[in-house]
Amino acid sequence: MKRTIALLASLSFLFLAFATGQSPDPLKDEPVEYSPLAFDETPGAYAIYHDTRAGNDSYIGVCFLGGNELAIRLFEPATGNELLFTQTFHGSGDSVDPGTISLIRGSFSSSPSAERLIPTITDWASAWLHSRECLEEEPDFTVEWKSMYDFRYWVPVFRVFAFGLEKCDPATGLGAVKLATAGIAQSGDDPAFFEYVGLPARKKGPSFSIEPGVPRTATVDGYSVPLDMNWTEGSDGIWRIARESPQDAAFLIETIHAADYGDQDVFDLIKMLVLNSGCQLIPDDLRIFVFNECPCVFYRVYDPEGGMVTVQYKMFITRDESRFSMVSLSVFESLYEKNRAYFDSILF
């Protein structure tokens, strides 16, 4: 038995020598040192992806638990198959060493998607490690690392917004992995992550036409905005259009003191707001941009209680060295699409 083990070891070294052109010397070569990966993330932050590769349809979720540990979940809508486990990660350079795996639900051999899940996550982690220096300089960029990765700074954990887009069908968009939603889990069994099965069907919202009313300038928190007579100010300081519901559209300005957020800048705050919206983020057309030197963000969220989608605009206006105003415009998606020029003219 000892001779067999020694022979296998010798064959392994010979194979490495032929494959690499170098002869490894276990007495001289230093072992690779892996250290725990530091995700630099908010505990509970998660990203869920829609995977349509190879004609398959599944959701892959990664949630930061703390330290170097993630919760990883697979759900396949066609069969109801679910796989949930936790895993630690270590790294060295661009190399990732999967650590301890603890199975919670399901089986790693339950489907082809389940069988390739760990290699998929390991590839994402490797691409993220490979690109971390660029991520520190550029908030969004695309890089090829075994496949094409689209990174966005605000996406939790691995910063991956999409993966394999060069292989997808241009007509259908299928055949790649794309971010489906993201947020911050509020507990260890938050259904937003641990029971996600896809975005439900949306209910139809208000879609009436808005004719510009009598012009007026409203002053909110010392900042003037062109709100016409379609808007009514509430006792809570929020201006609303309320024809078919108590709040078809809302406008609010709040003062934010920089000292309350430590060393975080406005773009860190944007990430926090997007992930803590209290609703289900729809990231497809999320845009972070600058208008008149003011950072802005546009995104959509799905409200599970009302079953409708809302468009959100946030604009950050510097007031002085210690504070700035956050301008918020919130409109039902159906109403916004019917009156896009009207609502955009309030801010831009």
C-alpha positions as CSV (number, residue, x, y, z in Angstrom):
1,M,0.0,0.0,0.0
2,K,2.8,2.4,0.9
3,R,4.5,1.6,-2.4
4,T,1.3,2.4,-4.3
5,I,0.9,5.8,-2.6
6,A,4.6,6.6,-3.3
7,L,4.1,5.6,-7.0
8,L,1.0,7.8,-7.3
9,A,2.8,10.7,-5.8
10,S,5.7,10.3,-8.2
11,L,3.4,10.1,-11.2
12,S,1.6,13.3,-10.0
13,F,5.0,15.2,-9.9
14,L,5.9,13.8,-13.4
15,F,2.5,14.9,-14.8
16,L,3.0,18.5,-13.4
17,A,6.5,18.6,-14.8
18,F,5.2,17.7,-18.3
19,A,2.2,20.1,-18.0
20,T,4.1,23.1,-16.8
21,G,7.6,22.5,-18.1
22,Q,8.9,22.8,-14.6
23,S,9.7,20.2,-12.0
24,P,8.1,21.1,-8.6
25,D,10.4,20.5,-5.7
26,P,8.5,20.0,-2.5
27,L,11.6,20.7,-0.4
28,K,12.2,24.1,-2.0
29,D,8.9,25.4,-3.3
30,E,6.9,27.4,-0.7
31,P,3.3,26.4,-0.3
32,V,0.7,28.9,-1.6
33,E,-0.6,30.9,1.4
34,Y,-4.3,31.6,1.3
35,S,-5.9,34.2,3.6
36,P,-9.6,34.7,4.4
37,L,-11.3,36.8,1.7
38,A,-12.4,40.2,3.0
39,F,-15.6,41.1,1.2
40,D,-15.9,44.7,2.7
41,E,-19.6,44.4,2.7
42,T,-22.6,45.1,4.9
43,P,-23.8,41.9,6.7
44,G,-27.0,40.7,5.0
45,A,-26.2,42.3,1.7
46,Y,-27.2,40.0,-1.2
47,A,-27.4,39.7,-4.9
48,I,-29.7,37.3,-6.8
49,Y,-29.0,36.4,-10.5
50,H,-31.2,35.0,-13.3
51,D,-29.2,32.3,-15.0
52,T,-30.5,31.3,-18.5
53,R,-27.4,29.5,-19.8
54,A,-27.8,26.3,-21.8
55,G,-31.6,26.8,-22.0
56,N,-31.9,26.5,-18.3
57,D,-33.8,28.9,-16.0
58,S,-32.6,29.3,-12.5
59,Y,-31.9,31.9,-9.8
60,I,-28.5,32.0,-8.0
61,G,-28.2,34.1,-4.8
62,V,-25.2,35.1,-2.8
63,C,-25.6,36.7,0.7
64,F,-22.8,38.0,2.9
65,L,-23.1,36.6,6.4
66,G,-19.9,38.2,7.9
67,G,-16.2,37.5,7.9
68,N,-15.4,35.4,4.8
69,E,-18.7,33.5,4.8
70,L,-21.5,33.6,2.2
71,A,-24.9,32.0,2.0
72,I,-25.4,30.6,-1.5
73,R,-28.8,29.6,-2.9
74,L,-30.1,28.0,-6.1
75,F,-33.7,27.9,-7.1
76,E,-35.1,26.4,-10.3
77,P,-38.7,27.5,-11.0
78,A,-39.6,24.7,-13.5
79,T,-39.0,22.0,-10.9
80,G,-39.0,23.8,-7.6
81,N,-35.6,22.4,-6.9
82,E,-33.7,24.3,-4.2
83,L,-30.1,24.2,-2.9
84,L,-29.0,26.2,0.0
85,F,-25.6,26.1,1.8
86,T,-23.0,28.3,3.4
87,Q,-19.4,28.5,2.4
88,T,-16.2,30.3,3.5
89,F,-13.6,31.6,1.0
90,H,-9.9,32.1,1.1
91,G,-7.7,33.7,-1.6
92,S,-4.2,34.3,-2.8
93,G,-3.6,36.7,-5.8
94,D,-6.3,35.8,-8.3
95,S,-6.7,32.3,-6.9
96,V,-9.7,31.3,-4.7
97,D,-9.7,28.4,-2.3
98,P,-13.2,27.3,-1.3
99,G,-13.3,26.7,2.4
100,T,-15.9,25.0,4.7
101,I,-19.2,24.1,3.1
102,S,-22.3,23.5,5.3
103,L,-25.3,22.1,3.5
104,I,-28.7,23.5,4.7
105,R,-31.2,22.3,2.1
106,G,-31.1,20.3,-1.1
107,S,-28.4,18.2,-2.8
108,F,-25.4,19.2,-4.9
109,S,-26.3,16.4,-7.4
110,S,-30.0,17.3,-7.7
111,S,-29.6,18.9,-11.2
112,P,-27.0,20.1,-13.7
113,S,-27.3,23.6,-12.3
114,A,-26.7,22.4,-8.8
115,E,-23.6,20.4,-9.9
116,R,-22.0,23.5,-11.5
117,L,-23.0,26.0,-8.8
118,I,-19.7,25.8,-6.7
119,P,-17.5,26.2,-9.8
120,T,-19.6,29.1,-11.0
121,I,-19.3,30.9,-7.7
122,T,-15.6,30.2,-7.5
123,D,-15.2,31.7,-11.0
124,W,-17.0,34.8,-9.9
125,A,-14.8,35.2,-6.8
126,S,-11.7,34.8,-9.0
127,A,-12.9,37.4,-11.5
128,W,-13.6,39.7,-8.6
129,L,-10.2,39.2,-7.1
130,H,-8.6,39.8,-10.4
131,S,-10.5,43.1,-10.9
132,R,-10.4,44.5,-7.3
133,E,-7.8,47.2,-8.1
134,C,-9.9,48.4,-11.1
135,L,-13.0,48.5,-8.9
136,E,-11.2,50.8,-6.5
137,E,-10.6,53.3,-9.4
138,E,-13.7,52.7,-11.7
139,P,-17.2,52.3,-10.4
140,D,-18.4,50.4,-13.5
141,F,-16.4,48.5,-16.1
142,T,-16.4,45.4,-18.2
143,V,-13.5,42.9,-18.2
144,E,-12.8,39.5,-19.8
145,W,-11.8,36.8,-17.3
146,K,-12.6,33.4,-18.9
147,S,-15.8,35.2,-20.0
148,M,-17.1,38.7,-20.1
149,Y,-18.0,40.3,-16.7
150,D,-19.9,43.5,-16.2
151,F,-19.0,45.0,-12.8
152,R,-21.0,47.7,-11.0
153,Y,-19.7,49.2,-7.7
154,W,-23.1,49.1,-5.9
155,V,-23.8,45.4,-6.5
156,P,-23.2,43.4,-3.3
157,V,-20.6,40.8,-2.7
158,F,-18.8,40.2,-6.0
159,R,-19.9,43.4,-7.7
160,V,-21.0,41.3,-10.7
161,F,-23.9,42.9,-12.6
162,A,-23.8,40.4,-15.6
163,F,-21.7,37.5,-16.7
164,G,-21.4,35.9,-20.2
165,L,-23.3,38.5,-22.1
166,E,-21.2,37.8,-25.2
167,K,-22.8,34.4,-25.4
168,C,-26.4,35.4,-25.0
169,D,-29.0,35.5,-27.8
170,P,-29.2,39.1,-29.0
171,A,-32.9,38.7,-29.8
172,T,-34.1,37.2,-26.5
173,G,-31.2,38.2,-24.1
174,L,-31.2,34.5,-23.0
175,G,-28.0,32.5,-22.4
176,A,-26.2,34.6,-19.8
177,V,-26.4,35.5,-16.1
178,K,-27.9,38.8,-15.1
179,L,-28.6,40.5,-11.8
180,A,-32.3,40.0,-11.0
181,T,-32.4,41.9,-7.7
182,A,-30.3,43.0,-4.7
183,G,-30.8,44.2,-1.2
184,I,-30.0,43.7,2.4
185,A,-31.5,40.8,4.3
186,Q,-33.0,41.8,7.7
187,S,-32.7,38.4,9.3
188,G,-31.3,34.9,8.8
189,D,-34.5,33.8,7.2
190,D,-35.6,36.9,5.4
191,P,-37.8,35.7,2.5
192,A,-36.5,38.4,0.3
193,F,-33.4,36.3,-0.1
194,F,-34.1,32.8,1.3
195,E,-37.4,32.3,-0.4
196,Y,-36.9,34.3,-3.7
197,V,-38.6,32.6,-6.6
198,G,-38.6,35.4,-9.2
199,L,-40.4,38.7,-9.7
200,P,-44.2,38.2,-9.4
201,A,-46.6,39.5,-12.1
202,R,-47.0,43.3,-11.8
203,K,-50.4,44.8,-11.2
204,K,-51.6,47.6,-13.5
205,G,-51.1,51.0,-11.9
206,P,-52.5,54.5,-12.6
207,S,-51.8,55.8,-16.1
208,F,-53.8,59.0,-16.5
209,S,-52.4,61.9,-18.5
210,I,-51.2,65.0,-16.5
211,E,-51.6,68.4,-18.1
212,P,-49.2,71.0,-16.7
213,G,-51.1,73.1,-14.2
214,V,-50.8,76.7,-13.1
215,P,-47.1,77.3,-12.6
216,R,-45.7,78.0,-9.2
217,T,-42.4,77.8,-7.4
218,A,-42.5,75.7,-4.2
219,T,-39.8,76.2,-1.6
220,V,-38.9,73.0,0.2
221,D,-36.2,73.1,2.9
222,G,-34.8,76.3,1.4
223,Y,-34.6,74.9,-2.1
224,S,-36.9,76.1,-4.9
225,V,-38.6,73.6,-7.3
226,P,-41.1,74.1,-10.2
227,L,-44.2,72.2,-8.7
228,D,-47.4,73.3,-10.4
229,M,-51.0,73.1,-9.0
230,N,-51.2,69.3,-9.7
231,W,-49.3,68.9,-6.4
232,T,-50.6,69.2,-2.9
233,E,-48.4,69.6,0.2
234,G,-49.2,67.2,3.0
235,S,-48.7,67.9,6.8
236,D,-45.7,65.6,6.6
237,G,-43.9,67.9,4.2
238,I,-44.4,65.5,1.2
239,W,-45.9,66.9,-2.0
240,R,-48.2,64.5,-3.7
241,I,-50.3,63.9,-6.8
242,A,-53.3,61.8,-5.6
243,R,-56.0,61.1,-8.1
244,E,-56.4,57.3,-8.3
245,S,-54.6,56.4,-5.0
246,P,-53.5,58.2,-1.8
247,Q,-50.1,58.7,-3.5
248,D,-49.7,58.4,-7.3
249,A,-46.5,60.5,-7.2
250,A,-44.5,62.0,-4.3
251,F,-41.9,64.7,-4.0
252,L,-39.7,65.4,-1.0
253,I,-36.5,67.2,0.0
254,E,-34.6,66.2,3.1
255,T,-31.5,67.6,4.7
256,I,-28.6,65.2,5.2
257,H,-25.7,66.0,7.4
258,A,-22.4,64.5,6.2
259,A,-21.2,63.9,9.8
260,D,-24.0,61.3,10.2
261,Y,-22.3,59.1,7.6
262,G,-18.7,59.2,8.8
263,D,-16.3,58.8,5.9
264,Q,-18.9,57.6,3.4
265,D,-19.3,59.8,0.3
266,V,-22.5,60.4,-1.7
267,F,-22.0,57.4,-3.9
268,D,-21.7,55.1,-0.8
269,L,-25.0,56.7,0.3
270,I,-26.6,56.0,-3.1
271,K,-25.6,52.3,-2.8
272,M,-27.1,52.2,0.7
273,L,-30.4,53.8,-0.4
274,V,-30.7,51.5,-3.4
275,L,-30.2,48.3,-1.4
276,N,-32.4,49.5,1.6
277,S,-35.4,50.7,-0.4
278,G,-37.7,48.4,1.6
279,C,-39.0,47.0,-1.7
280,Q,-37.6,44.6,-4.4
281,L,-35.1,46.3,-6.6
282,I,-35.5,45.9,-10.3
283,P,-31.9,46.7,-11.5
284,D,-32.3,46.4,-15.3
285,D,-32.1,50.2,-16.1
286,L,-30.6,51.5,-12.8
287,R,-28.5,54.6,-13.7
288,I,-26.1,56.6,-11.5
289,F,-25.1,59.8,-13.2
290,V,-24.2,63.5,-12.6
291,F,-26.4,66.4,-13.6
292,N,-25.2,70.0,-13.0
293,E,-22.5,68.6,-10.7
294,C,-25.2,66.9,-8.6
295,P,-25.0,63.1,-8.2
296,C,-28.3,61.4,-9.2
297,V,-29.7,57.9,-9.3
298,F,-32.7,56.4,-11.2
299,Y,-34.1,53.0,-10.4
300,R,-37.3,51.0,-10.1
301,V,-38.6,48.9,-7.2
302,Y,-41.4,46.4,-6.9
303,D,-43.7,46.7,-3.8
304,P,-44.8,43.2,-2.7
305,E,-47.7,44.6,-0.7
306,G,-49.2,46.7,-3.5
307,G,-48.0,44.6,-6.4
308,M,-46.9,47.6,-8.4
309,V,-43.6,49.0,-9.6
310,T,-42.4,52.5,-8.6
311,V,-39.9,54.7,-10.4
312,Q,-37.4,56.4,-8.0
313,Y,-35.3,59.5,-8.7
314,K,-32.7,60.8,-6.1
315,M,-30.7,63.9,-6.6
316,F,-28.0,65.2,-4.1
317,I,-27.4,68.9,-3.9
318,T,-24.5,70.3,-1.9
319,R,-25.7,73.1,0.4
320,D,-22.4,73.8,2.3
321,E,-19.4,71.9,3.6
322,S,-21.4,70.0,6.2
323,R,-24.8,69.2,4.6
324,F,-26.6,68.5,1.4
325,S,-30.2,68.1,0.3
326,M,-31.6,64.8,-1.1
327,V,-34.4,65.4,-3.6
328,S,-36.7,62.4,-4.0
329,L,-39.2,61.9,-6.7
330,S,-41.3,58.7,-6.6
331,V,-44.0,57.8,-9.2
332,F,-45.9,54.7,-10.1
333,E,-44.2,53.2,-13.2
334,S,-47.3,53.3,-15.3
335,L,-47.9,56.9,-14.5
336,Y,-44.3,57.9,-15.1
337,E,-44.2,56.2,-18.5
338,K,-47.4,58.0,-19.5
339,N,-46.0,61.4,-18.4
340,R,-42.2,61.0,-18.6
341,A,-41.4,64.5,-19.9
342,Y,-43.6,66.1,-17.2
343,F,-41.9,64.4,-14.3
344,D,-38.4,64.7,-15.7
345,S,-38.9,68.5,-16.2
346,I,-39.2,68.9,-12.4
347,L,-35.6,67.8,-11.8
348,F,-33.8,68.4,-15.1
